[in-house]
Amino acid sequence: MSVLLDMDVINDLIELGDGDTEFITDLIQTFLTDAEETIPQLKAAIEAGDAEKIRRIAHSLKGASANIGGIGIAEVGEQIEQKGRDGDLAGVATLFEEFMHRYEQTQAELRQLNLI
């Protein structure tokens, strides 16, 4: 059982497509395309120490990943968002590394499910 993917969300999205995976694969591809643009922005905000930008970008990534069932990514995204909200950036670079690890692992699991 995956700790990175919420299979209930994945199955609900497949059902929304009437059992055809085209809907969910399009949704996941949109997420990945957007994330490839947004993740470097988050990294830059972390490097610049811009707490508000970190909060805003992490919030966006958290929500988008949760929408596709990427709960592992969403969990770390929420932690990064909270760091930005609190203005306490200690450890945020380490959280970003964990975010990237989970992002890559999530992609691998989605590939195994033939969803990307």
A tleap script that builds the chain and sets N, CA, C and O, in Angstrom:
source leaprc.protein.ff14SB
mol = sequence {
  NMET SER VAL LEU LEU ASP MET ASP VAL ILE
  ASN ASP LEU ILE GLU LEU GLY ASP GLY ASP
  THR GLU PHE ILE THR ASP LEU ILE GLN THR
  PHE LEU THR ASP ALA GLU GLU THR ILE PRO
  GLN LEU LYS ALA ALA ILE GLU ALA GLY ASP
  ALA GLU LYS ILE ARG ARG ILE ALA HIE SER
  LEU LYS GLY ALA SER ALA ASN ILE GLY GLY
  ILE GLY ILE ALA GLU VAL GLY GLU GLN ILE
  GLU GLN LYS GLY ARG ASP GLY ASP LEU ALA
  GLY VAL ALA THR LEU PHE GLU GLU PHE MET
  HIE ARG TYR GLU GLN THR GLN ALA GLU LEU
  ARG GLN LEU ASN LEU CILE
}
set mol.1.N position { 0.842 -1.199 0.000 }
set mol.1.CA position { 0.000 0.000 0.000 }
set mol.1.C position { 0.879 1.251 0.000 }
set mol.1.O position { 1.804 1.367 0.803 }
set mol.2.N position { 0.591 2.159 -0.882 }
set mol.2.CA position { 1.385 3.364 -1.051 }
set mol.2.C position { 1.092 4.390 0.038 }
set mol.2.O position { -0.057 4.617 0.415 }
set mol.3.N position { 2.156 4.996 0.526 }
set mol.3.CA position { 1.986 6.127 1.424 }
set mol.3.C position { 2.085 7.435 0.644 }
set mol.3.O position { 1.944 8.521 1.207 }
set mol.4.N position { 2.328 7.316 -0.645 }
set mol.4.CA position { 2.464 8.494 -1.490 }
set mol.4.C position { 1.188 8.819 -2.262 }
set mol.4.O position { 0.921 9.979 -2.573 }
set mol.5.N position { 0.406 7.791 -2.566 }
set mol.5.CA position { -0.808 7.976 -3.360 }
set mol.5.C position { -2.045 7.560 -2.572 }
set mol.5.O position { -2.046 6.548 -1.872 }
set mol.6.N position { -3.083 8.355 -2.703 }
set mol.6.CA position { -4.385 8.007 -2.128 }
set mol.6.C position { -5.176 7.302 -3.236 }
set mol.6.O position { -5.709 7.938 -4.146 }
set mol.7.N position { -5.233 5.984 -3.132 }
set mol.7.CA position { -5.886 5.206 -4.191 }
set mol.7.C position { -7.378 5.467 -4.269 }
set mol.7.O position { -7.976 5.263 -5.326 }
set mol.8.N position { -7.997 5.909 -3.191 }
set mol.8.CA position { -9.419 6.286 -3.256 }
set mol.8.C position { -9.606 7.470 -4.198 }
set mol.8.O position { -10.538 7.487 -5.001 }
set mol.9.N position { -8.726 8.452 -4.099 }
set mol.9.CA position { -8.807 9.610 -5.001 }
set mol.9.C position { -8.541 9.169 -6.434 }
set mol.9.O position { -9.254 9.574 -7.351 }
set mol.10.N position { -7.528 8.348 -6.629 }
set mol.10.CA position { -7.198 7.858 -7.984 }
set mol.10.C position { -8.401 7.112 -8.575 }
set mol.10.O position { -8.788 7.352 -9.719 }
set mol.11.N position { -8.980 6.216 -7.792 }
set mol.11.CA position { -10.128 5.445 -8.287 }
set mol.11.C position { -11.334 6.340 -8.551 }
set mol.11.O position { -12.068 6.117 -9.514 }
set mol.12.N position { -11.549 7.351 -7.708 }
set mol.12.CA position { -12.648 8.298 -7.942 }
set mol.12.C position { -12.437 9.058 -9.248 }
set mol.12.O position { -13.389 9.295 -9.991 }
set mol.13.N position { -11.198 9.437 -9.527 }
set mol.13.CA position { -10.915 10.155 -10.772 }
set mol.13.C position { -11.100 9.250 -11.990 }
set mol.13.O position { -11.551 9.702 -13.043 }
set mol.14.N position { -10.754 7.988 -11.841 }
set mol.14.CA position { -10.993 7.030 -12.936 }
set mol.14.C position { -12.493 6.874 -13.159 }
set mol.14.O position { -12.953 6.816 -14.299 }
set mol.15.N position { -13.257 6.806 -12.065 }
set mol.15.CA position { -14.720 6.705 -12.182 }
set mol.15.C position { -15.308 7.942 -12.854 }
set mol.15.O position { -16.251 7.835 -13.639 }
set mol.16.N position { -14.750 9.121 -12.546 }
set mol.16.CA position { -15.229 10.344 -13.197 }
set mol.16.C position { -15.071 10.259 -14.706 }
set mol.16.O position { -15.848 10.856 -15.452 }
set mol.17.N position { -14.084 9.531 -15.147 }
set mol.17.CA position { -13.861 9.326 -16.579 }
set mol.17.C position { -14.594 8.109 -17.108 }
set mol.17.O position { -14.259 7.593 -18.174 }
set mol.18.N position { -15.596 7.645 -16.366 }
set mol.18.CA position { -16.382 6.462 -16.753 }
set mol.18.C position { -15.508 5.242 -16.975 }
set mol.18.O position { -15.750 4.440 -17.876 }
set mol.19.N position { -14.484 5.116 -16.137 }
set mol.19.CA position { -13.617 3.948 -16.214 }
set mol.19.C position { -12.470 4.087 -17.193 }
set mol.19.O position { -11.557 3.262 -17.211 }
set mol.20.N position { -12.515 5.125 -18.005 }
set mol.20.CA position { -11.439 5.390 -18.955 }
set mol.20.C position { -10.382 6.231 -18.239 }
set mol.20.O position { -10.715 7.215 -17.579 }
set mol.21.N position { -9.131 5.852 -18.365 }
set mol.21.CA position { -8.071 6.567 -17.651 }
set mol.21.C position { -7.620 7.842 -18.355 }
set mol.21.O position { -6.736 8.534 -17.851 }
set mol.22.N position { -8.198 8.166 -19.499 }
set mol.22.CA position { -7.775 9.361 -20.225 }
set mol.22.C position { -7.970 10.620 -19.382 }
set mol.22.O position { -7.114 11.504 -19.388 }
set mol.23.N position { -9.096 10.709 -18.653 }
set mol.23.CA position { -9.353 11.883 -17.814 }
set mol.23.C position { -8.263 12.055 -16.762 }
set mol.23.O position { -7.694 13.138 -16.625 }
set mol.24.N position { -7.975 10.995 -16.023 }
set mol.24.CA position { -6.985 11.105 -14.948 }
set mol.24.C position { -5.579 11.302 -15.510 }
set mol.24.O position { -4.788 12.046 -14.930 }
set mol.25.N position { -5.258 10.659 -16.615 }
set mol.25.CA position { -3.917 10.854 -17.176 }
set mol.25.C position { -3.735 12.294 -17.648 }
set mol.25.O position { -2.652 12.860 -17.495 }
set mol.26.N position { -4.782 12.895 -18.220 }
set mol.26.CA position { -4.712 14.306 -18.619 }
set mol.26.C position { -4.541 15.200 -17.392 }
set mol.26.O position { -3.756 16.148 -17.415 }
set mol.27.N position { -5.270 14.900 -16.330 }
set mol.27.CA position { -5.185 15.674 -15.096 }
set mol.27.C position { -3.786 15.575 -14.488 }
set mol.27.O position { -3.211 16.578 -14.066 }
set mol.28.N position { -3.250 14.367 -14.448 }
set mol.28.CA position { -1.909 14.159 -13.903 }
set mol.28.C position { -0.869 14.859 -14.768 }
set mol.28.O position { 0.061 15.470 -14.242 }
set mol.29.N position { -1.012 14.778 -16.079 }
set mol.29.CA position { -0.052 15.443 -16.968 }
set mol.29.C position { -0.087 16.952 -16.775 }
set mol.29.O position { 0.957 17.603 -16.797 }
set mol.30.N position { -1.268 17.510 -16.588 }
set mol.30.CA position { -1.382 18.944 -16.315 }
set mol.30.C position { -0.679 19.295 -15.010 }
set mol.30.O position { 0.038 20.293 -14.934 }
set mol.31.N position { -0.886 18.469 -13.983 }
set mol.31.CA position { -0.204 18.691 -12.710 }
set mol.31.C position { 1.304 18.673 -12.895 }
set mol.31.O position { 1.997 19.569 -12.414 }
set mol.32.N position { 1.823 17.659 -13.592 }
set mol.32.CA position { 3.269 17.527 -13.774 }
set mol.32.C position { 3.847 18.698 -14.573 }
set mol.32.O position { 4.921 19.204 -14.247 }
set mol.33.N position { 3.145 19.118 -15.602 }
set mol.33.CA position { 3.593 20.259 -16.410 }
set mol.33.C position { 3.649 21.522 -15.556 }
set mol.33.O position { 4.632 22.263 -15.589 }
set mol.34.N position { 2.585 21.758 -14.791 }
set mol.34.CA position { 2.552 22.931 -13.911 }
set mol.34.C position { 3.635 22.844 -12.839 }
set mol.34.O position { 4.297 23.836 -12.537 }
set mol.35.N position { 3.812 21.663 -12.270 }
set mol.35.CA position { 4.806 21.478 -11.208 }
set mol.35.C position { 6.213 21.734 -11.726 }
set mol.35.O position { 7.043 22.294 -11.009 }
set mol.36.N position { 6.491 21.333 -12.958 }
set mol.36.CA position { 7.820 21.550 -13.530 }
set mol.36.C position { 8.135 23.044 -13.648 }
set mol.36.O position { 9.302 23.437 -13.640 }
set mol.37.N position { 7.101 23.868 -13.757 }
set mol.37.CA position { 7.303 25.319 -13.785 }
set mol.37.C position { 7.348 25.894 -12.373 }
set mol.37.O position { 8.110 26.822 -12.104 }
set mol.38.N position { 6.536 25.348 -11.474 }
set mol.38.CA position { 6.366 25.904 -10.133 }
set mol.38.C position { 7.480 25.495 -9.173 }
set mol.38.O position { 7.887 26.293 -8.330 }
set mol.39.N position { 7.973 24.274 -9.287 }
set mol.39.CA position { 9.004 23.784 -8.361 }
set mol.39.C position { 10.268 24.656 -8.398 }
set mol.39.O position { 10.799 24.973 -7.334 }
set mol.40.N position { 10.772 25.057 -9.571 }
set mol.40.CA position { 11.935 25.953 -9.566 }
set mol.40.C position { 11.637 27.302 -8.895 }
set mol.40.O position { 12.525 27.903 -8.291 }
set mol.41.N position { 10.400 27.771 -8.999 }
set mol.41.CA position { 10.013 29.007 -8.322 }
set mol.41.C position { 10.058 28.829 -6.805 }
set mol.41.O position { 10.480 29.730 -6.080 }
set mol.42.N position { 9.621 27.662 -6.333 }
set mol.42.CA position { 9.681 27.376 -4.904 }
set mol.42.C position { 11.128 27.315 -4.439 }
set mol.42.O position { 11.477 27.872 -3.398 }
set mol.43.N position { 11.958 26.642 -5.206 }
set mol.43.CA position { 13.385 26.552 -4.855 }
set mol.43.C position { 14.005 27.937 -4.779 }
set mol.43.O position { 14.752 28.230 -3.845 }
set mol.44.N position { 13.707 28.786 -5.743 }
set mol.44.CA position { 14.248 30.150 -5.752 }
set mol.44.C position { 13.757 30.947 -4.544 }
set mol.44.O position { 14.519 31.702 -3.942 }
set mol.45.N position { 12.488 30.777 -4.196 }
set mol.45.CA position { 11.941 31.484 -3.030 }
set mol.45.C position { 12.616 31.015 -1.744 }
set mol.45.O position { 12.873 31.815 -0.844 }
set mol.46.N position { 12.900 29.715 -1.663 }
set mol.46.CA position { 13.608 29.178 -0.491 }
set mol.46.C position { 15.018 29.764 -0.433 }
set mol.46.O position { 15.471 30.202 0.624 }
set mol.47.N position { 15.701 29.770 -1.562 }
set mol.47.CA position { 17.064 30.314 -1.607 }
set mol.47.C position { 17.084 31.803 -1.256 }
set mol.47.O position { 18.048 32.290 -0.665 }
set mol.48.N position { 16.013 32.532 -1.624 }
set mol.48.CA position { 15.930 33.967 -1.343 }
set mol.48.C position { 15.408 34.247 0.070 }
set mol.48.O position { 15.482 35.379 0.548 }
set mol.49.N position { 14.881 33.219 0.735 }
set mol.49.CA position { 14.323 33.416 2.075 }
set mol.49.C position { 13.021 34.195 2.069 }
set mol.49.O position { 12.702 34.876 3.043 }
set mol.50.N position { 12.255 34.100 0.966 }
set mol.50.CA position { 10.996 34.834 0.810 }
set mol.50.C position { 9.844 33.995 1.374 }
set mol.50.O position { 9.250 33.177 0.671 }
set mol.51.N position { 9.546 34.215 2.652 }
set mol.51.CA position { 8.565 33.386 3.362 }
set mol.51.C position { 7.181 33.439 2.720 }
set mol.51.O position { 6.524 32.404 2.602 }
set mol.52.N position { 6.730 34.604 2.306 }
set mol.52.CA position { 5.385 34.728 1.728 }
set mol.52.C position { 5.292 33.989 0.392 }
set mol.52.O position { 4.298 33.319 0.112 }
set mol.53.N position { 6.315 34.114 -0.410 }
set mol.53.CA position { 6.318 33.406 -1.700 }
set mol.53.C position { 6.389 31.897 -1.474 }
set mol.53.O position { 5.726 31.131 -2.174 }
set mol.54.N position { 7.186 31.471 -0.502 }
set mol.54.CA position { 7.252 30.047 -0.151 }
set mol.54.C position { 5.870 29.550 0.240 }
set mol.54.O position { 5.424 28.502 -0.228 }
set mol.55.N position { 5.189 30.307 1.106 }
set mol.55.CA position { 3.852 29.908 1.567 }
set mol.55.C position { 2.888 29.764 0.388 }
set mol.55.O position { 2.170 28.771 0.270 }
set mol.56.N position { 2.889 30.772 -0.473 }
set mol.56.CA position { 1.942 30.792 -1.590 }
set mol.56.C position { 2.194 29.647 -2.576 }
set mol.56.O position { 1.256 28.966 -2.991 }
set mol.57.N position { 3.448 29.437 -2.946 }
set mol.57.CA position { 3.776 28.388 -3.918 }
set mol.57.C position { 3.545 27.005 -3.321 }
set mol.57.O position { 3.000 26.121 -3.981 }
set mol.58.N position { 3.964 26.822 -2.069 }
set mol.58.CA position { 3.763 25.520 -1.420 }
set mol.58.C position { 2.278 25.209 -1.283 }
set mol.58.O position { 1.865 24.059 -1.434 }
set mol.59.N position { 1.477 26.231 -0.997 }
set mol.59.CA position { 0.026 26.035 -0.894 }
set mol.59.C position { -0.546 25.539 -2.219 }
set mol.59.O position { -1.368 24.623 -2.249 }
set mol.60.N position { -0.105 26.146 -3.299 }
set mol.60.CA position { -0.563 25.761 -4.635 }
set mol.60.C position { -0.166 24.321 -4.960 }
set mol.60.O position { -0.991 23.534 -5.423 }
set mol.61.N position { 1.094 23.985 -4.717 }
set mol.61.CA position { 1.573 22.623 -4.996 }
set mol.61.C position { 0.869 21.596 -4.116 }
set mol.61.O position { 0.547 20.499 -4.572 }
set mol.62.N position { 0.633 21.948 -2.864 }
set mol.62.CA position { -0.057 21.042 -1.941 }
set mol.62.C position { -1.450 20.710 -2.466 }
set mol.62.O position { -1.832 19.542 -2.540 }
set mol.63.N position { -2.200 21.739 -2.827 }
set mol.63.CA position { -3.562 21.521 -3.305 }
set mol.63.C position { -3.615 20.746 -4.603 }
set mol.63.O position { -4.435 19.841 -4.760 }
set mol.64.N position { -2.745 21.097 -5.530 }
set mol.64.CA position { -2.741 20.423 -6.829 }
set mol.64.C position { -2.365 18.955 -6.680 }
set mol.64.O position { -2.953 18.093 -7.334 }
set mol.65.N position { -1.394 18.667 -5.826 }
set mol.65.CA position { -0.986 17.268 -5.653 }
set mol.65.C position { -2.075 16.464 -4.946 }
set mol.65.O position { -2.297 15.299 -5.278 }
set mol.66.N position { -2.749 17.069 -3.985 }
set mol.66.CA position { -3.844 16.369 -3.302 }
set mol.66.C position { -4.973 16.054 -4.287 }
set mol.66.O position { -5.620 15.011 -4.187 }
set mol.67.N position { -5.202 16.959 -5.233 }
set mol.67.CA position { -6.271 16.755 -6.220 }
set mol.67.C position { -6.044 15.537 -7.100 }
set mol.67.O position { -7.004 14.955 -7.606 }
set mol.68.N position { -4.785 15.141 -7.290 }
set mol.68.CA position { -4.506 13.955 -8.112 }
set mol.68.C position { -4.209 12.732 -7.241 }
set mol.68.O position { -3.835 11.677 -7.753 }
set mol.69.N position { -4.378 12.878 -5.928 }
set mol.69.CA position { -4.128 11.754 -5.024 }
set mol.69.C position { -2.707 11.679 -4.512 }
set mol.69.O position { -2.336 10.691 -3.879 }
set mol.70.N position { -1.901 12.699 -4.768 }
set mol.70.CA position { -0.505 12.714 -4.336 }
set mol.70.C position { -0.360 13.169 -2.891 }
set mol.70.O position { 0.159 14.252 -2.619 }
set mol.71.N position { -0.822 12.334 -1.970 }
set mol.71.CA position { -0.860 12.735 -0.560 }
set mol.71.C position { 0.521 12.871 0.065 }
set mol.71.O position { 0.703 13.673 0.981 }
set mol.72.N position { 1.491 12.108 -0.406 }
set mol.72.CA position { 2.846 12.231 0.119 }
set mol.72.C position { 3.446 13.586 -0.192 }
set mol.72.O position { 4.091 14.200 0.657 }
set mol.73.N position { 3.231 14.050 -1.414 }
set mol.73.CA position { 3.701 15.372 -1.818 }
set mol.73.C position { 2.931 16.439 -1.036 }
set mol.73.O position { 3.516 17.395 -0.528 }
set mol.74.N position { 1.627 16.263 -0.949 }
set mol.74.CA position { 0.786 17.249 -0.265 }
set mol.74.C position { 1.190 17.411 1.199 }
set mol.74.O position { 1.173 18.517 1.738 }
set mol.75.N position { 1.548 16.312 1.827 }
set mol.75.CA position { 1.938 16.357 3.238 }
set mol.75.C position { 3.168 17.246 3.449 }
set mol.75.O position { 3.178 18.102 4.333 }
set mol.76.N position { 4.190 17.038 2.640 }
set mol.76.CA position { 5.401 17.858 2.769 }
set mol.76.C position { 5.127 19.283 2.296 }
set mol.76.O position { 5.660 20.241 2.858 }
set mol.77.N position { 4.311 19.421 1.280 }
set mol.77.CA position { 3.927 20.761 0.825 }
set mol.77.C position { 3.258 21.551 1.935 }
set mol.77.O position { 3.493 22.750 2.078 }
set mol.78.N position { 2.428 20.886 2.716 }
set mol.78.CA position { 1.765 21.548 3.842 }
set mol.78.C position { 2.783 21.993 4.897 }
set mol.78.O position { 2.652 23.072 5.475 }
set mol.79.N position { 3.786 21.167 5.142 }
set mol.79.CA position { 4.826 21.531 6.105 }
set mol.79.C position { 5.621 22.743 5.619 }
set mol.79.O position { 5.937 23.636 6.405 }
set mol.80.N position { 5.939 22.773 4.341 }
set mol.80.CA position { 6.665 23.914 3.771 }
set mol.80.C position { 5.784 25.167 3.837 }
set mol.80.O position { 6.250 26.250 4.189 }
set mol.81.N position { 4.514 24.999 3.494 }
set mol.81.CA position { 3.572 26.117 3.553 }
set mol.81.C position { 3.525 26.701 4.972 }
set mol.81.O position { 3.554 27.919 5.150 }
set mol.82.N position { 3.452 25.832 5.963 }
set mol.82.CA position { 3.385 26.285 7.353 }
set mol.82.C position { 4.644 27.047 7.754 }
set mol.82.O position { 4.572 28.056 8.454 }
set mol.83.N position { 5.799 26.555 7.303 }
set mol.83.CA position { 7.059 27.255 7.568 }
set mol.83.C position { 7.003 28.666 6.994 }
set mol.83.O position { 7.405 29.627 7.651 }
set mol.84.N position { 6.510 28.785 5.779 }
set mol.84.CA position { 6.384 30.102 5.160 }
set mol.84.C position { 5.394 30.984 5.902 }
set mol.84.O position { 5.653 32.168 6.115 }
set mol.85.N position { 4.270 30.418 6.293 }
set mol.85.CA position { 3.249 31.170 7.032 }
set mol.85.C position { 3.816 31.699 8.345 }
set mol.85.O position { 3.573 32.845 8.723 }
set mol.86.N position { 4.580 30.842 9.039 }
set mol.86.CA position { 5.149 31.221 10.333 }
set mol.86.C position { 6.368 32.130 10.198 }
set mol.86.O position { 6.786 32.761 11.169 }
set mol.87.N position { 6.938 32.197 8.994 }
set mol.87.CA position { 8.157 32.963 8.807 }
set mol.87.C position { 9.376 32.277 9.415 }
set mol.87.O position { 10.432 32.887 9.582 }
set mol.88.N position { 9.209 31.003 9.742 }
set mol.88.CA position { 10.294 30.206 10.340 }
set mol.88.C position { 10.843 29.292 9.249 }
set mol.88.O position { 10.300 28.217 8.997 }
set mol.89.N position { 11.918 29.727 8.610 }
set mol.89.CA position { 12.431 28.998 7.459 }
set mol.89.C position { 13.519 27.993 7.817 }
set mol.89.O position { 14.112 27.379 6.930 }
set mol.90.N position { 13.784 27.820 9.108 }
set mol.90.CA position { 14.757 26.811 9.534 }
set mol.90.C position { 14.269 25.438 9.090 }
set mol.90.O position { 13.139 25.046 9.381 }
set mol.91.N position { 15.111 24.726 8.399 }
set mol.91.CA position { 14.769 23.374 7.951 }
set mol.91.C position { 13.958 23.307 6.673 }
set mol.91.O position { 13.647 22.213 6.201 }
set mol.92.N position { 13.604 24.459 6.095 }
set mol.92.CA position { 12.764 24.433 4.894 }
set mol.92.C position { 13.509 23.839 3.696 }
set mol.92.O position { 12.889 23.210 2.838 }
set mol.93.N position { 14.822 24.028 3.627 }
set mol.93.CA position { 15.593 23.444 2.520 }
set mol.93.C position { 15.575 21.919 2.600 }
set mol.93.O position { 15.505 21.239 1.576 }
set mol.94.N position { 15.636 21.387 3.813 }
set mol.94.CA position { 15.555 19.933 3.998 }
set mol.94.C position { 14.174 19.423 3.620 }
set mol.94.O position { 14.048 18.363 3.006 }
set mol.95.N position { 13.145 20.168 3.980 }
set mol.95.CA position { 11.787 19.789 3.586 }
set mol.95.C position { 11.641 19.805 2.068 }
set mol.95.O position { 10.966 18.949 1.495 }
set mol.96.N position { 12.274 20.781 1.419 }
set mol.96.CA position { 12.226 20.837 -0.047 }
set mol.96.C position { 12.869 19.598 -0.655 }
set mol.96.O position { 12.352 19.046 -1.626 }
set mol.97.N position { 13.990 19.156 -0.093 }
set mol.97.CA position { 14.633 17.924 -0.573 }
set mol.97.C position { 13.689 16.731 -0.422 }
set mol.97.O position { 13.600 15.892 -1.318 }
set mol.98.N position { 12.989 16.656 0.701 }
set mol.98.CA position { 12.022 15.571 0.917 }
set mol.98.C position { 10.865 15.686 -0.076 }
set mol.98.O position { 10.383 14.681 -0.598 }
set mol.99.N position { 10.427 16.914 -0.329 }
set mol.99.CA position { 9.375 17.154 -1.315 }
set mol.99.C position { 9.799 16.599 -2.670 }
set mol.99.O position { 9.029 15.895 -3.324 }
set mol.100.N position { 11.026 16.915 -3.094 }
set mol.100.CA position { 11.508 16.455 -4.392 }
set mol.100.C position { 11.629 14.935 -4.436 }
set mol.100.O position { 11.308 14.314 -5.449 }
set mol.101.N position { 12.084 14.341 -3.353 }
set mol.101.CA position { 12.168 12.878 -3.285 }
set mol.101.C position { 10.779 12.258 -3.467 }
set mol.101.O position { 10.599 11.331 -4.256 }
set mol.102.N position { 9.821 12.779 -2.738 }
set mol.102.CA position { 8.454 12.247 -2.848 }
set mol.102.C position { 7.849 12.526 -4.224 }
set mol.102.O position { 7.094 11.709 -4.751 }
set mol.103.N position { 8.176 13.657 -4.790 }
set mol.103.CA position { 7.690 13.991 -6.131 }
set mol.103.C position { 8.185 12.952 -7.143 }
set mol.103.O position { 7.415 12.456 -7.965 }
set mol.104.N position { 9.466 12.635 -7.069 }
set mol.104.CA position { 10.036 11.633 -7.978 }
set mol.104.C position { 9.451 10.245 -7.720 }
set mol.104.O position { 9.147 9.517 -8.666 }
set mol.105.N position { 9.292 9.876 -6.462 }
set mol.105.CA position { 8.728 8.568 -6.114 }
set mol.105.C position { 7.263 8.469 -6.551 }
set mol.105.O position { 6.812 7.415 -7.001 }
set mol.106.N position { 6.537 9.561 -6.418 }
set mol.106.CA position { 5.137 9.586 -6.841 }
set mol.106.C position { 5.043 9.374 -8.341 }
set mol.106.O position { 4.186 8.628 -8.815 }
set mol.107.N position { 5.922 10.028 -9.089 }
set mol.107.CA position { 5.932 9.815 -10.541 }
set mol.107.C position { 6.202 8.350 -10.872 }
set mol.107.O position { 5.578 7.793 -11.775 }
set mol.108.N position { 7.123 7.728 -10.150 }
set mol.108.CA position { 7.437 6.312 -10.387 }
set mol.108.C position { 6.208 5.444 -10.114 }
set mol.108.O position { 5.915 4.526 -10.881 }
set mol.109.N position { 5.494 5.728 -9.032 }
set mol.109.CA position { 4.293 4.937 -8.724 }
set mol.109.C position { 3.209 5.168 -9.765 }
set mol.109.O position { 2.505 4.231 -10.141 }
set mol.110.N position { 3.064 6.399 -10.235 }
set mol.110.CA position { 2.070 6.680 -11.273 }
set mol.110.C position { 2.423 5.954 -12.567 }
set mol.110.O position { 1.533 5.492 -13.281 }
set mol.111.N position { 3.710 5.853 -12.871 }
set mol.111.CA position { 4.151 5.085 -14.049 }
set mol.111.C position { 3.783 3.611 -13.888 }
set mol.111.O position { 3.305 2.978 -14.829 }
set mol.112.N position { 4.009 3.067 -12.688 }
set mol.112.CA position { 3.670 1.657 -12.443 }
set mol.112.C position { 2.176 1.396 -12.634 }
set mol.112.O position { 1.769 0.301 -13.022 }
set mol.113.N position { 1.364 2.423 -12.353 }
set mol.113.CA position { -0.081 2.304 -12.538 }
set mol.113.C position { -0.510 2.634 -13.970 }
set mol.113.O position { -1.699 2.631 -14.287 }
set mol.114.N position { 0.473 2.918 -14.830 }
set mol.114.CA position { 0.223 3.293 -16.229 }
set mol.114.C position { -0.631 4.543 -16.341 }
set mol.114.O position { -1.476 4.654 -17.229 }
set mol.115.N position { -0.402 5.497 -15.420 }
set mol.115.CA position { -1.170 6.743 -15.453 }
set mol.115.C position { -0.343 7.911 -15.995 }
set mol.115.O position { -0.860 9.012 -16.181 }
set mol.116.N position { 0.951 7.660 -16.249 }
set mol.116.CA position { 1.765 8.655 -16.955 }
set mol.116.C position { 2.694 7.900 -17.892 }
set mol.116.O position { 3.487 8.517 -18.604 }
savepdb mol mol.pdb
quit
